[in-house]
Amino acid sequence: MIGVENSSTIGPSTKSTTVKSRFRDALLETWVFRGRVPLLRFPIPLRLPGGGWFLTYGDYIGFSVFCRSIAHLVLNKPSPGEVEFVLRFLGSRTEPVTVVDAGANQGLYSIVIARRLGAKGKVVAFEPAPTQYEKLKRNLRLNSLSNVTIEQYALGSANGVSEFHERLDHQGSYSSLRAQAPDVTARERLISVRVTTLDSYAKSVGLPALCFVKIDAEGGELDILKGSEGVINSARPLVLCEMADIRTAAWGYRAADTYDWLTVRRYSWFSADRDGFLEPSAAKPHYVPEENLIAIPDEKLASLSSLIYRVHDSKGRSH
């Protein structure tokens, strides 16, 4: 899940090998237990690094936000690198802009971005899963954000209505248009959701000055991009995308295919360090564990050079 934790440190595929990891797993189980007890299911509001509040429930994303908040409060650790980059990038914008949050989940990215944009921009957040959609609305109300539009659609490559695998309990963040990998074990509810392409949405509603798209769709990233080709070609937004073979397998493609799709359309890929600065990310045949990568249109590289490492110093670090 983008902006939260890498699957090597949290999530259904975690395998503990150290005392620290075992302690973390025990803490995770305790946290998730909250969601199983009716009297303990109330959300705990936590302050996000950089500002804003987030209602944390007894689920994986709530636990991850809890860990991040404590790390920031006690150890002054920053947000994940890709979040830091987004804050730097959007902080440099002076004109009104639009950001799309595809797979908004409970609103972590929408909150951070909307707060950074303020009156000079807006966020369009797409979240089809009913349980996550309700939590998203609560989080936006808690932060009194009026520059976020919530759309209860799944984004895809074609318009219509589709079967949707909604995961319940502690793994709601893994809900998807496709059945999930065996590592996702929470109860599942099959529902129908509305699907739209981003191109169709842009034509009917409008996405003025679109500058950034975040896509985290549990394997459906390439499908969303295919339904966004018009927007990609015309607006040329930056794209933040989860790359995870374990999630794309159910869709019948590799995460590397997502990389290639944007590369062909004159995008270059980067990873973000902990401070939010970018380093080139070469193509890989497999993405195991997952990675969160940022794609930038080639024609915008020069204007963003201050955020991209280019040369190496004597210690081998890029600058």
C-alpha positions as CSV (number, residue, x, y, z in Angstrom):
1,M,0.0,0.0,0.0
2,I,1.5,3.3,-1.1
3,G,2.6,5.7,1.6
4,V,2.1,3.3,4.4
5,E,4.5,0.4,4.7
6,N,6.4,-1.9,2.5
7,S,5.2,-5.5,2.6
8,S,8.6,-6.5,4.0
9,T,7.7,-4.8,7.2
10,I,3.9,-5.2,7.4
11,G,1.1,-7.0,5.7
12,P,-0.2,-10.5,5.1
13,S,3.1,-11.7,3.6
14,T,5.3,-10.7,6.5
15,K,7.6,-13.4,7.8
16,S,9.5,-12.6,11.0
17,T,13.1,-13.6,11.5
18,T,14.3,-11.2,14.1
19,V,13.3,-10.3,17.7
20,K,12.3,-6.9,16.5
21,S,10.1,-8.4,13.8
22,R,8.5,-10.8,16.3
23,F,7.7,-8.0,18.6
24,R,6.2,-6.0,15.8
25,D,4.1,-9.0,14.7
26,A,2.9,-9.5,18.3
27,L,2.0,-5.8,18.4
28,L,0.2,-6.1,15.1
29,E,-1.9,-9.1,16.3
30,T,-2.8,-7.1,19.4
31,W,-3.8,-4.1,17.2
32,V,-5.9,-6.3,14.9
33,F,-7.6,-7.9,17.9
34,R,-9.2,-4.5,18.5
35,G,-11.2,-4.9,15.4
36,R,-12.6,-8.3,16.5
37,V,-14.1,-7.0,19.8
38,P,-17.2,-4.8,19.4
39,L,-16.3,-2.6,22.4
40,L,-12.8,-1.9,21.1
41,R,-13.7,-1.1,17.5
42,F,-13.8,2.7,18.0
43,P,-11.2,4.6,15.9
44,I,-8.2,6.2,17.5
45,P,-7.4,9.6,16.0
46,L,-3.6,10.0,15.4
47,R,-1.7,13.0,14.2
48,L,0.0,12.5,10.9
49,P,3.6,13.6,10.3
50,G,3.4,17.0,8.7
51,G,-0.1,17.7,10.1
52,G,-3.6,16.4,9.8
53,W,-5.5,13.7,11.6
54,F,-6.2,10.1,10.7
55,L,-8.8,7.8,12.3
56,T,-7.1,4.5,12.9
57,Y,-9.1,1.3,13.2
58,G,-8.1,-2.3,14.1
59,D,-6.7,-3.0,10.6
60,Y,-3.4,-3.1,8.8
61,I,-3.5,0.5,7.6
62,G,-4.5,1.7,11.0
63,F,-1.6,-0.2,12.5
64,S,0.9,1.2,10.0
65,V,-0.3,4.8,10.6
66,F,0.1,4.1,14.3
67,C,3.7,3.0,13.8
68,R,4.5,5.9,11.6
69,S,3.0,8.4,14.0
70,I,4.9,7.0,17.0
71,A,8.2,6.9,15.0
72,H,7.7,10.5,14.0
73,L,6.8,11.6,17.5
74,V,9.5,9.7,19.3
75,L,12.3,9.4,16.8
76,N,11.4,12.3,14.5
77,K,11.3,10.0,11.5
78,P,9.9,11.5,8.3
79,S,7.0,10.1,6.3
80,P,7.8,7.4,3.7
81,G,10.0,8.8,0.9
82,E,7.3,8.9,-1.8
83,V,5.1,11.0,0.5
84,E,8.0,13.4,1.2
85,F,8.5,13.7,-2.6
86,V,4.8,14.5,-3.2
87,L,4.9,17.2,-0.5
88,R,8.0,18.7,-2.1
89,F,6.6,18.5,-5.6
90,L,3.2,20.0,-4.8
91,G,4.7,22.6,-2.5
92,S,6.5,24.1,-5.4
93,R,3.3,24.6,-7.4
94,T,2.0,28.1,-7.5
95,E,-0.9,27.7,-10.0
96,P,-4.2,25.8,-9.3
97,V,-3.8,22.1,-9.9
98,T,-5.8,18.8,-9.7
99,V,-4.5,15.6,-8.2
100,V,-6.2,12.2,-8.7
101,D,-6.0,9.6,-5.8
102,A,-6.9,6.3,-7.5
103,G,-7.6,3.8,-4.8
104,A,-7.9,6.4,-2.0
105,N,-8.5,3.7,0.6
106,Q,-9.1,5.5,4.0
107,G,-7.7,8.8,2.7
108,L,-4.1,9.0,3.9
109,Y,-2.8,10.5,0.6
110,S,-5.9,12.6,0.0
111,I,-5.5,14.2,3.4
112,V,-1.8,14.9,3.0
113,I,-2.2,16.3,-0.5
114,A,-5.3,18.3,0.1
115,R,-3.6,20.0,3.1
116,R,-0.5,20.8,1.1
117,L,-2.6,22.2,-1.8
118,G,-5.0,24.2,0.2
119,A,-7.1,26.7,-1.8
120,K,-4.8,26.4,-4.9
121,G,-5.8,22.9,-5.8
122,K,-8.2,20.0,-5.4
123,V,-8.1,16.2,-5.0
124,V,-10.4,13.8,-6.7
125,A,-10.4,10.6,-4.6
126,F,-11.7,7.3,-6.1
127,E,-12.6,4.5,-3.7
128,P,-15.2,1.8,-4.6
129,A,-15.0,-0.4,-1.4
130,P,-18.0,0.6,0.8
131,T,-16.2,0.1,4.1
132,Q,-13.1,2.0,3.0
133,Y,-15.3,4.7,1.4
134,E,-17.1,5.4,4.7
135,K,-13.8,5.6,6.6
136,L,-12.5,7.9,3.9
137,K,-15.4,10.3,4.4
138,R,-14.9,10.3,8.1
139,N,-11.3,11.2,7.8
140,L,-12.0,14.0,5.4
141,R,-14.7,15.4,7.7
142,L,-12.3,15.1,10.7
143,N,-9.8,17.3,8.8
144,S,-12.4,19.8,7.5
145,L,-11.2,19.4,3.9
146,S,-13.4,21.0,1.4
147,N,-11.0,20.6,-1.6
148,V,-11.5,16.8,-1.9
149,T,-14.2,15.3,-4.2
150,I,-14.9,11.6,-3.4
151,E,-16.1,9.3,-6.1
152,Q,-17.4,5.8,-5.3
153,Y,-16.1,4.3,-8.5
154,A,-13.5,1.8,-9.4
155,L,-11.2,3.1,-12.1
156,G,-10.4,0.7,-14.9
157,S,-9.9,0.3,-18.7
158,A,-13.6,0.3,-19.6
159,N,-16.9,1.8,-18.2
160,G,-19.5,-0.4,-16.7
161,V,-20.4,-2.5,-13.6
162,S,-18.1,-5.2,-12.3
163,E,-17.9,-7.8,-9.6
164,F,-15.8,-6.5,-6.7
165,H,-14.0,-8.5,-4.1
166,E,-14.4,-6.5,-0.9
167,R,-12.1,-7.7,1.9
168,L,-13.5,-7.2,5.4
169,D,-12.1,-7.1,8.9
170,H,-8.5,-6.1,9.2
171,Q,-7.6,-6.4,5.4
172,G,-10.1,-4.0,3.9
173,S,-7.2,-2.2,2.1
174,Y,-6.7,-5.3,-0.1
175,S,-10.2,-5.1,-1.7
176,S,-10.0,-5.4,-5.5
177,L,-11.7,-6.0,-8.8
178,R,-9.9,-9.3,-8.8
179,A,-9.6,-12.1,-6.2
180,Q,-6.5,-11.5,-4.1
181,A,-3.5,-13.8,-3.6
182,P,-3.6,-16.5,-0.9
183,D,-1.7,-14.3,1.5
184,V,-4.9,-12.2,2.0
185,T,-7.0,-14.2,4.3
186,A,-9.7,-11.9,5.6
187,R,-13.4,-12.6,4.9
188,E,-14.5,-11.6,1.4
189,R,-17.8,-10.2,0.2
190,L,-18.6,-10.1,-3.5
191,I,-20.4,-6.9,-4.5
192,S,-21.1,-5.0,-7.7
193,V,-19.4,-1.6,-8.2
194,R,-19.4,1.0,-10.9
195,V,-16.3,1.3,-13.0
196,T,-15.2,4.3,-15.1
197,T,-12.1,5.1,-17.0
198,L,-10.2,8.2,-16.0
199,D,-10.6,9.5,-19.6
200,S,-14.4,9.2,-19.4
201,Y,-14.4,11.0,-16.0
202,A,-12.2,13.8,-17.4
203,K,-14.5,14.3,-20.3
204,S,-17.7,14.3,-18.3
205,V,-16.6,16.1,-15.1
206,G,-13.2,17.6,-15.9
207,L,-9.8,17.4,-14.4
208,P,-8.3,20.9,-14.9
209,A,-4.6,21.2,-14.7
210,L,-4.1,17.6,-13.7
211,C,-0.5,17.3,-12.4
212,F,-0.3,14.2,-10.4
213,V,-1.9,10.7,-10.3
214,K,-1.5,8.2,-7.4
215,I,-2.5,4.7,-8.3
216,D,-2.8,1.9,-5.7
217,A,-5.4,-0.6,-6.9
218,E,-4.1,-3.9,-5.6
219,G,-2.8,-5.1,-9.0
220,G,-5.1,-3.0,-11.2
221,E,-2.6,-0.3,-11.9
222,L,-2.0,-1.1,-15.6
223,D,-5.8,-1.5,-16.2
224,I,-6.3,2.0,-14.8
225,L,-3.5,3.4,-16.9
226,K,-5.0,1.9,-20.1
227,G,-8.3,3.7,-19.3
228,S,-6.3,7.0,-18.7
229,E,-4.3,7.1,-22.0
230,G,-6.0,10.2,-23.2
231,V,-5.3,12.0,-19.9
232,I,-1.7,10.7,-19.8
233,N,-1.0,11.9,-23.4
234,S,-2.7,15.3,-22.9
235,A,-2.1,16.4,-19.3
236,R,1.2,14.5,-18.8
237,P,0.9,14.1,-15.0
238,L,3.4,12.6,-12.8
239,V,2.4,9.1,-11.7
240,L,3.0,7.3,-8.4
241,C,2.3,3.6,-8.7
242,E,2.6,0.5,-6.6
243,M,4.6,-2.3,-8.3
244,A,3.9,-5.7,-6.9
245,D,3.9,-9.0,-8.8
246,I,1.9,-10.7,-6.0
247,R,-1.0,-8.3,-6.7
248,T,-0.8,-8.1,-10.5
249,A,-0.8,-12.0,-11.0
250,A,-4.6,-12.1,-10.7
251,W,-4.8,-9.6,-13.5
252,G,-2.7,-11.7,-15.8
253,Y,0.4,-9.5,-16.1
254,R,3.6,-8.6,-14.4
255,A,4.2,-5.3,-12.6
256,A,7.0,-4.8,-15.1
257,D,4.4,-4.4,-17.8
258,T,3.2,-1.3,-16.0
259,Y,6.7,0.1,-16.0
260,D,7.0,-0.6,-19.7
261,W,3.6,0.9,-20.6
262,L,4.6,4.3,-19.3
263,T,8.2,4.0,-20.5
264,V,6.9,3.7,-24.1
265,R,5.0,6.9,-23.5
266,R,8.1,8.8,-22.7
267,Y,8.2,8.5,-19.0
268,S,11.2,7.8,-16.7
269,W,10.9,5.9,-13.5
270,F,12.3,6.9,-10.1
271,S,12.3,5.7,-6.5
272,A,12.3,8.2,-3.6
273,D,14.8,8.2,-0.7
274,R,13.7,8.9,2.9
275,D,14.0,12.6,2.3
276,G,11.8,12.6,-0.8
277,F,14.5,13.0,-3.4
278,L,14.5,10.8,-6.5
279,E,16.9,8.3,-7.9
280,P,16.5,6.6,-11.3
281,S,14.9,3.2,-11.0
282,A,16.0,0.7,-13.7
283,A,13.5,-1.8,-15.0
284,K,13.3,-5.2,-13.2
285,P,11.9,-8.5,-14.5
286,H,10.1,-9.0,-11.1
287,Y,8.9,-6.8,-8.3
288,V,9.2,-8.9,-5.2
289,P,8.7,-7.4,-2.6
290,E,6.6,-4.5,-3.8
291,E,8.0,-1.1,-4.6
292,N,6.4,2.3,-4.9
293,L,7.8,4.1,-7.9
294,I,7.3,7.6,-9.5
295,A,7.1,8.1,-13.2
296,I,7.9,11.5,-14.6
297,P,7.3,12.7,-18.2
298,D,10.7,13.1,-19.9
299,E,9.9,16.6,-21.0
300,K,9.4,17.6,-17.3
301,L,12.7,16.2,-16.0
302,A,14.6,19.4,-16.4
303,S,12.1,21.5,-14.5
304,L,12.2,19.0,-11.6
305,S,16.0,18.6,-11.6
306,S,16.2,20.0,-8.0
307,L,14.3,17.0,-6.8
308,I,16.4,14.4,-8.7
309,Y,19.8,13.0,-7.8
310,R,22.2,13.1,-10.8
311,V,25.8,12.6,-9.8
312,H,27.7,10.7,-7.2
313,D,30.0,12.0,-4.5
314,S,33.0,10.4,-3.0
315,K,30.9,8.2,-0.8
316,G,28.9,6.9,-3.7
317,R,25.8,8.8,-2.8
318,S,23.8,10.5,-5.6
319,H,23.1,14.2,-5.6
